Amino acid sequence: MTVACPECGKPVPDDQTFCKFCGALLAPEDPVSPAPAETSISLPAARVPEAKLPPPQLPPEKPRSGRLAGILAAVVAFLLIAGGVTWFVISRRNQPWEPGLSFSASAAQINRGQQVTLQWSAADTASMKLNDEAVPVSGSRAVSPAATTTYRVTALSRGGESQSREITVRVIEPAGPPSIQFSGDRNRIVKGESLTLSWSVSGAGQVQIQPGVGTVEATGTRTVSPDRSTEYILTADGAGGNEKQSFRVQVDAPSSKKADVLVTPPPKKDTAVTPTPTPPPKTDTDVKQPPRELPQIVAFEAEPSKAQQCQVVLLRWTVKGATRVTIDPAIGVVAADGYKPVILPRTTSYALKADGPGGSASQNLTVTIAPGNRADCAH
């Protein structure tokens, strides 16, 4: 049921205390219990002034059109986001995979026995291989190839795609010292005579002969006429170092001894005279030559003398008093003082021979190689 508000007259529910339209008090509560009916006296009700309260503020109702617009905007935003994600995924699938693979080596060429560092890196890559060996996606490795070798890195994507890069490291024999052959056609002359120097040098960029000759070609001859005993020194400069070899010429003074002359008296008349032969003058060949010494092999050794298969072994030698030095097998003519690295698949014996004005000398050297399963050391 409803009752009329005593202030604004609008109908309100009878169980309300205040008017929902103007806030007026509808029916004040009587704190005193009513008296019994037989003793009650009807008196006009006293009018109590009513306290006016402000009407309650109710949140305004949103129009339905605003709610629909918000829902529509949310749907549109969702569709845009979903479409963008879909487009991104499709476009990524259609684009080629590019991991940015890089592969480099610290040197493109090394001497046998040296090391080179390989370095690689890639992005968006599932795995990486170096010559079919699994390696980290980014990393480096030091290698020491015995021969020229091509290295390959391969990057693999999560979708099964792959990219590769290759690098070839060239391996060369280390440059040894220059090889010298230096001699003369005679090592002793008389002052005023001449002799011919001859030489052959390999592995040198510059060759000089002193004293008095200067810079020369790697191979040649030169006629010299020293006025005193002289030691000619040939110096060869090359990428593998500096080498020297000498050739000594002894110069003798001319012989001052006069030939004996036989003076005969004039012949007597009517007397037959028999001429006496005059002996020939003595020459330098009648002078006794000093004995010539044999070449001396000071050292001929290997470092190490016992090695593993295909390990680098260094041969070293020093020879004095020789005009030609050879080492066999497979090495040939060498300088009087030098070294050479060798790589051996099996035990090998070397023979060093030194030839000089006084004769020849030789020495053998055996390098022991541990047994292995390689026929050669080419790879």
C-alpha positions as CSV (number, residue, x, y, z in Angstrom):
1,M,0.0,0.0,0.0
2,T,1.1,3.6,-0.5
3,V,0.4,6.8,1.4
4,A,0.7,10.3,0.3
5,C,3.7,12.4,1.4
6,P,2.5,15.2,3.8
7,E,4.9,17.6,2.1
8,C,5.0,16.9,-1.6
9,G,1.8,14.7,-1.8
10,K,3.4,12.0,-3.9
11,P,2.5,8.4,-3.2
12,V,5.2,6.5,-1.4
13,P,5.1,2.9,0.1
14,D,3.6,2.9,3.6
15,D,6.6,1.0,5.0
16,Q,9.0,3.9,4.3
17,T,10.0,6.4,6.9
18,F,11.1,9.1,4.6
19,C,9.7,10.3,1.3
20,K,11.9,9.2,-1.5
21,F,11.0,12.3,-3.5
22,C,11.4,15.1,-1.0
23,G,12.9,13.4,2.1
24,A,10.1,14.4,4.5
25,L,9.4,12.3,7.6
26,L,6.3,10.3,6.8
27,A,5.2,9.0,10.3
28,P,7.1,9.7,13.5
29,E,7.5,6.9,15.9
30,D,5.6,7.0,19.3
31,P,8.0,6.0,22.0
32,V,5.2,5.7,24.6
33,S,3.0,2.6,24.6
34,P,-0.7,3.4,24.1
35,A,-2.9,3.4,27.2
36,P,-5.6,0.8,27.7
37,A,-8.7,1.5,25.6
38,E,-11.0,2.0,28.5
39,T,-9.0,4.8,30.0
40,S,-7.6,6.4,26.8
41,I,-8.6,9.9,26.0
42,S,-8.7,11.0,22.4
43,L,-6.7,14.2,22.0
44,P,-5.8,15.9,18.9
45,A,-2.3,14.8,17.8
46,A,0.2,17.5,18.3
47,R,2.0,18.4,15.2
48,V,5.8,17.8,15.5
49,P,7.9,19.7,13.1
50,E,9.5,17.3,10.7
51,A,13.3,17.4,9.9
52,K,13.9,17.7,6.2
53,L,16.8,15.6,4.9
54,P,18.3,15.9,1.5
55,P,17.1,13.3,-1.0
56,P,19.5,10.4,-1.4
57,Q,21.8,10.7,-4.5
58,L,21.3,7.8,-6.7
59,P,23.8,7.1,-9.5
60,P,22.4,8.2,-12.8
61,E,21.4,5.4,-15.1
62,K,23.7,5.0,-18.1
63,P,21.9,5.0,-21.4
64,R,21.8,1.8,-23.2
65,S,23.4,3.4,-26.3
66,G,26.6,4.1,-24.2
67,R,26.9,0.5,-23.1
68,L,26.5,-0.7,-26.6
69,A,29.2,1.7,-27.9
70,G,31.6,0.4,-25.2
71,I,31.0,-3.2,-26.1
72,L,31.4,-2.4,-29.7
73,A,34.7,-0.6,-29.1
74,A,36.0,-3.6,-27.1
75,V,35.1,-6.0,-29.9
76,V,36.7,-3.8,-32.5
77,A,39.9,-3.6,-30.4
78,F,40.0,-7.3,-30.0
79,L,39.6,-7.9,-33.7
80,L,42.3,-5.4,-34.5
81,I,44.8,-7.1,-32.1
82,A,43.9,-10.6,-33.3
83,G,44.3,-9.5,-36.9
84,G,47.7,-7.8,-36.2
85,V,49.0,-10.9,-34.5
86,T,47.8,-13.1,-37.3
87,W,49.4,-10.8,-39.9
88,F,52.7,-10.8,-38.0
89,V,52.8,-14.6,-37.8
90,I,51.9,-15.0,-41.5
91,S,54.4,-12.4,-42.6
92,R,57.1,-14.1,-40.5
93,R,56.4,-17.4,-42.0
94,N,56.6,-15.9,-45.5
95,Q,60.0,-14.1,-44.9
96,P,63.2,-16.0,-45.4
97,W,65.1,-17.0,-42.2
98,E,68.2,-14.8,-41.7
99,P,70.3,-15.7,-38.6
100,G,73.1,-13.2,-39.4
101,L,75.6,-16.0,-39.4
102,S,79.3,-14.9,-39.2
103,F,82.4,-17.0,-39.5
104,S,86.0,-15.8,-39.4
105,A,89.6,-17.0,-38.9
106,S,92.5,-15.1,-37.2
107,A,94.7,-15.8,-40.2
108,A,94.1,-17.2,-43.7
109,Q,97.7,-18.6,-44.0
110,I,99.9,-20.2,-41.4
111,N,103.2,-22.1,-41.2
112,R,103.0,-25.8,-40.5
113,G,102.8,-26.3,-36.7
114,Q,101.2,-22.9,-36.0
115,Q,97.6,-22.3,-34.7
116,V,94.7,-20.3,-36.0
117,T,91.6,-19.3,-34.1
118,L,88.1,-19.8,-35.7
119,Q,85.2,-17.7,-34.5
120,W,81.5,-17.9,-35.3
121,S,78.1,-16.4,-34.1
122,A,74.4,-16.4,-35.2
123,A,71.0,-15.2,-33.9
124,D,67.6,-16.9,-33.8
125,T,69.4,-20.3,-34.2
126,A,68.4,-23.6,-32.7
127,S,71.8,-25.3,-33.1
128,M,75.3,-24.9,-34.7
129,K,77.8,-27.4,-36.2
130,L,81.5,-27.1,-37.1
131,N,82.5,-29.6,-39.7
132,D,79.5,-31.9,-38.5
133,E,80.5,-31.5,-34.9
134,A,77.9,-29.8,-32.5
135,V,79.2,-26.6,-31.1
136,P,77.7,-23.6,-29.2
137,V,75.7,-21.1,-31.3
138,S,78.4,-18.5,-30.7
139,G,82.0,-19.5,-29.8
140,S,85.6,-19.9,-31.0
141,R,88.2,-22.7,-31.3
142,A,92.0,-22.8,-31.9
143,V,93.0,-25.4,-34.5
144,S,96.4,-26.4,-35.9
145,P,95.9,-28.1,-39.3
146,A,98.8,-30.2,-40.7
147,A,97.7,-29.3,-44.3
148,T,95.5,-26.8,-46.0
149,T,92.0,-27.3,-44.6
150,T,88.5,-26.0,-45.3
151,Y,86.3,-25.4,-42.2
152,R,82.5,-25.1,-42.4
153,V,79.9,-23.9,-39.8
154,T,76.2,-24.7,-40.3
155,A,73.4,-22.9,-38.4
156,L,70.1,-24.7,-38.1
157,S,66.7,-23.0,-37.5
158,R,63.8,-24.3,-35.4
159,G,61.9,-24.8,-38.6
160,G,64.6,-27.0,-40.1
161,E,66.3,-24.4,-42.3
162,S,70.1,-24.1,-42.5
163,Q,72.8,-21.7,-43.5
164,S,76.5,-22.4,-43.9
165,R,79.8,-20.5,-44.2
166,E,83.2,-21.8,-45.2
167,I,86.8,-20.7,-44.5
168,T,90.0,-22.2,-46.0
169,V,93.2,-22.1,-43.9
170,R,96.3,-22.5,-46.1
171,V,99.2,-24.3,-44.5
172,I,102.7,-23.7,-45.8
173,E,106.2,-25.0,-44.9
174,P,108.0,-22.5,-42.6
175,A,110.6,-20.5,-44.4
176,G,114.1,-21.8,-43.6
177,P,117.3,-19.9,-43.8
178,P,118.9,-19.3,-47.2
179,S,120.9,-22.1,-48.7
180,I,124.4,-21.2,-49.9
181,Q,127.1,-22.8,-52.1
182,F,130.2,-20.7,-52.3
183,S,133.6,-21.7,-53.6
184,G,136.6,-20.8,-55.8
185,D,138.5,-22.6,-58.5
186,R,141.7,-22.2,-56.4
187,N,142.3,-21.4,-52.8
188,R,146.0,-20.4,-53.2
189,I,147.6,-18.1,-55.8
190,V,150.7,-16.1,-56.3
191,K,150.4,-12.3,-56.0
192,G,149.4,-11.0,-59.4
193,E,147.4,-14.1,-60.4
194,S,143.6,-14.3,-60.3
195,L,140.9,-16.8,-59.4
196,T,137.2,-17.3,-60.0
197,L,134.6,-17.2,-57.2
198,S,131.4,-19.0,-57.9
199,W,128.2,-19.2,-55.8
200,S,124.6,-20.3,-55.8
201,V,122.1,-19.1,-53.2
202,S,118.4,-20.0,-52.7
203,G,115.8,-18.6,-50.4
204,A,117.4,-15.1,-50.2
205,G,116.3,-11.7,-51.3
206,Q,119.7,-10.1,-51.2
207,V,123.2,-11.5,-51.6
208,Q,126.5,-9.7,-51.0
209,I,130.2,-10.7,-51.2
210,Q,132.8,-8.8,-49.3
211,P,135.4,-7.5,-49.6
212,G,135.5,-5.7,-52.9
213,V,132.7,-7.5,-54.7
214,G,129.4,-6.0,-53.3
215,T,125.8,-7.0,-54.1
216,V,125.5,-9.8,-56.6
217,E,122.8,-12.0,-58.2
218,A,121.7,-15.2,-56.4
219,T,123.8,-17.3,-58.8
220,G,127.0,-16.2,-60.6
221,T,130.8,-16.0,-60.9
222,R,133.4,-13.3,-60.4
223,T,137.1,-13.1,-61.2
224,V,139.1,-11.6,-58.4
225,S,142.9,-10.8,-58.0
226,P,143.6,-10.1,-54.3
227,D,147.1,-8.7,-53.5
228,R,147.1,-10.4,-50.1
229,S,145.6,-13.4,-48.4
230,T,141.8,-12.7,-48.2
231,E,138.7,-14.3,-46.7
232,Y,135.7,-13.6,-48.9
233,I,132.4,-13.7,-47.0
234,L,129.1,-14.3,-48.8
235,T,126.0,-13.0,-46.9
236,A,122.5,-14.0,-47.8
237,D,119.4,-12.3,-46.3
238,G,116.0,-14.0,-46.7
239,A,112.6,-14.4,-45.0
240,G,114.0,-17.3,-43.0
241,G,116.9,-15.4,-41.6
242,N,120.5,-14.5,-42.4
243,E,123.2,-16.9,-43.5
244,K,126.9,-16.5,-44.2
245,Q,129.6,-18.6,-45.8
246,S,133.3,-17.8,-46.3
247,F,136.0,-18.8,-48.8
248,R,139.7,-18.1,-47.9
249,V,142.3,-17.4,-50.6
250,Q,146.0,-17.5,-49.7
251,V,148.2,-15.2,-51.7
252,D,151.9,-16.0,-51.9
253,A,154.6,-13.5,-52.8
254,P,156.4,-14.2,-56.1
255,S,159.6,-16.3,-55.8
256,S,162.7,-14.2,-55.6
257,K,165.2,-17.0,-56.2
258,K,166.9,-16.6,-59.5
259,A,167.6,-19.6,-61.8
260,D,171.2,-20.9,-61.8
261,V,173.1,-19.8,-65.0
262,L,176.1,-21.8,-66.1
263,V,178.8,-19.6,-67.6
264,T,181.3,-21.5,-69.8
265,P,184.6,-20.2,-71.0
266,P,185.1,-19.6,-74.7
267,P,186.1,-22.6,-76.6
268,K,189.7,-23.2,-77.6
269,K,190.6,-23.3,-81.2
270,D,190.3,-26.5,-82.9
271,T,188.7,-27.9,-79.8
272,A,185.2,-29.4,-79.8
273,V,183.0,-27.9,-77.2
274,T,180.1,-29.9,-75.8
275,P,177.4,-27.5,-74.4
276,T,176.2,-28.1,-70.9
277,P,172.4,-27.9,-70.5
278,T,171.0,-25.2,-68.2
279,P,168.6,-26.5,-65.6
280,P,165.1,-24.9,-65.7
281,P,164.2,-22.4,-63.0
282,K,162.3,-23.6,-60.1
283,T,158.5,-22.7,-60.1
284,D,155.9,-22.4,-57.4
285,T,154.8,-26.0,-57.9
286,D,158.1,-27.1,-56.4
287,V,157.1,-25.4,-53.2
288,K,155.6,-27.9,-50.8
289,Q,151.9,-27.3,-50.2
290,P,150.6,-27.5,-46.6
291,P,148.2,-30.4,-46.0
292,R,144.5,-29.6,-46.4
293,E,142.1,-30.4,-43.5
294,L,138.9,-32.4,-43.9
295,P,135.6,-30.7,-43.3
296,Q,134.5,-30.8,-39.6
297,I,130.9,-31.8,-38.8
298,V,130.4,-29.9,-35.5
299,A,126.8,-30.9,-34.9
300,F,124.0,-33.0,-36.6
301,E,121.0,-33.6,-34.4
302,A,117.2,-33.8,-34.2
303,E,114.8,-32.2,-31.7
304,P,113.2,-34.4,-30.5
305,S,115.1,-37.5,-31.6
306,K,112.0,-39.6,-30.7
307,A,108.6,-38.4,-31.8
308,Q,105.0,-39.4,-32.5
309,Q,103.8,-40.1,-36.0
310,C,103.5,-36.8,-38.1
311,Q,104.9,-34.7,-35.3
312,V,107.2,-31.8,-36.3
313,V,110.9,-32.6,-35.8
314,L,113.6,-30.0,-36.2
315,L,116.9,-31.1,-37.8
316,R,119.9,-28.9,-36.9
317,W,123.5,-29.0,-38.2
318,T,126.8,-27.1,-38.1
319,V,129.7,-27.8,-40.5
320,K,133.1,-26.1,-40.8
321,G,135.7,-26.2,-43.6
322,A,133.2,-27.4,-46.3
323,T,132.3,-25.9,-49.6
324,R,129.3,-28.1,-50.2
325,V,126.9,-29.8,-47.6
326,T,124.1,-32.1,-48.5
327,I,121.5,-34.0,-46.4
328,D,119.7,-37.1,-47.8
329,P,117.0,-38.2,-48.3
330,A,114.7,-35.5,-49.7
331,I,116.6,-32.5,-48.4
332,G,119.5,-31.9,-50.7
333,V,122.1,-29.1,-50.6
334,V,122.0,-27.0,-47.5
335,A,124.0,-24.2,-45.8
336,A,126.9,-25.1,-43.6
337,D,125.0,-24.0,-40.6
338,G,121.2,-24.3,-40.5
339,Y,118.0,-26.1,-39.5
340,K,115.0,-27.6,-41.2
341,P,111.6,-28.8,-39.8
342,V,110.4,-32.2,-41.1
343,I,107.2,-34.3,-40.5
344,L,107.8,-38.0,-40.7
345,P,105.3,-40.9,-40.8
346,R,107.9,-43.5,-39.9
347,T,111.4,-43.9,-38.5
348,T,113.9,-42.2,-40.9
349,S,117.7,-42.1,-41.2
350,Y,119.4,-39.0,-42.6
351,A,123.0,-38.8,-43.9
352,L,124.9,-35.5,-43.9
353,K,127.9,-35.2,-46.3
354,A,130.4,-32.3,-46.2
355,D,132.8,-31.8,-49.1
356,G,135.8,-29.4,-48.9
357,P,139.2,-28.8,-50.3
358,G,140.7,-31.4,-48.0
359,G,138.2,-34.2,-48.8
360,S,134.8,-35.3,-47.5
361,A,133.2,-36.1,-44.1
362,S,129.8,-37.7,-43.3
363,Q,127.6,-38.4,-40.4
364,N,124.3,-40.3,-40.0
365,L,121.3,-39.4,-37.9
366,T,118.2,-41.6,-37.1
367,V,114.9,-40.1,-36.0
368,T,112.7,-42.7,-34.3
369,I,108.9,-42.4,-34.9
370,A,106.4,-44.2,-32.7
371,P,104.3,-46.7,-34.7
372,G,100.9,-45.3,-36.0
373,N,98.1,-46.1,-38.5
374,R,98.9,-43.4,-41.0
375,A,100.6,-44.2,-44.3
376,D,101.7,-40.6,-44.8
377,C,101.3,-37.1,-43.2
378,A,99.6,-35.4,-46.1
379,H,96.3,-34.9,-44.3
